[in-house]
Amino acid sequence: MRSFLLCAVRVGAALLLTAVLFPLTSGTAAAHGGGLEASPSVARILAVDPLVPGLAVAVIEVGARLRIVNDTGEPVQVVPAGPTRGVEPVVPPGTTARWADPRIDAAMLPIPAEGVRAWSVPLLVGDREVTVRGEQVFPPAPTAGLWWLATAVAAVVAGMIGIMGVTRRWAALATAAITVLVVGAHVVHVLGAALVPDDQAYLLVVVSGAGLGLAAWLAGAVGVVLTVLGRRFGLLLCGLAGAVLAMITAFGTVGFSNAVLAFGWSAGIDRLTTVLTFGAGIGLFLTGFAVLRALTPDLPVGDDDPPPAGDAATADATRRSGSLR
């Protein structure tokens, strides 16, 4: 009975930790890439008709917004999509404006069979009518099942090695190496995502995008050092870092089924960082549970518990605690 109560306390503590951290990680995930999300399509400008000297129109942030640089000497108005002006800007001479145009948003769904849908955005440059013509391109979606399979394999391998690390020195060092891999993968994800926003300072986007992950990076680094030194709490810190990074990255798994990701480098690299951070992070989370079990002293035996197995029980407790010096 007491063993059952002890297990219930551990599970309850884990659920409480998840309930506390999950809202925090939700906000952190939304901050990645300046709040940009994975998408099945990307916008592309084909022409500005007619060409106007000094007027530059571009797609930014992997198709999420348009940008106008107005060096024409005249005000540039983006004609509203509806009866009243909403997000569409009026751009004075010598300034720059960025906005998410609803006409491009409308071109995203439903996904056309041909994989391309045209759109246009009308402008007024002074009193001249100008049209920005473009198209929404829908690249082939990735094979989500393969990415999920890789994630499951990463979780199982990391979890098995981590649990063995409680009693085996070589596995503990391997778990430290896995922690370095998980933290490094998340660092790459944050640095790549921070390249996407067009009008924000890079360092600021890195810090806001990392969010709670900064603490996980520190916990992981300390955990690795302590594990290499053979200290008992090293693996526990590795497990904590993995758990936090896995929860943060859980929202990034939508990239497994979307072709366009808010990432400054290859989308495949970003998906790989998600596999490592989320999958192996779950494995480290399971490692933390194994460490807690090994560090928890056995409760005194009550009337409803069977007696200990004498020297065998003592030897087992000594083995579990001695491996976590």
HUVENDA-V301438 format. One record per run of one state. SS is the DSSP state (hx for helix, st for strand, lp for the rest). FROM is the first residue (numbers start at 1). TO is the last residue. If there is no record, write none. Layout:
<<SS;FROM;TO> <SS;FROM;TO>>
This chain:
<<lp;1;1> <hx;2;35> <lp;36;38> <st;39;39> <lp;40;41> <st;42;49> <lp;50;54> <st;55;60> <lp;61;64> <st;65;70> <lp;71;75> <st;76;78> <lp;79;89> <st;90;91> <lp;92;95> <st;96;99> <lp;100;101> <hx;102;106> <lp;107;115> <st;116;125> <lp;126;127> <st;128;137> <lp;138;143> <hx;144;164> <lp;165;168> <hx;169;193> <lp;194;201> <hx;202;210> <lp;211;212> <hx;213;228> <lp;229;233> <hx;234;256> <lp;257;259> <st;260;260> <lp;261;266> <hx;267;295> <lp;296;310> <hx;311;322> <lp;323;325>>
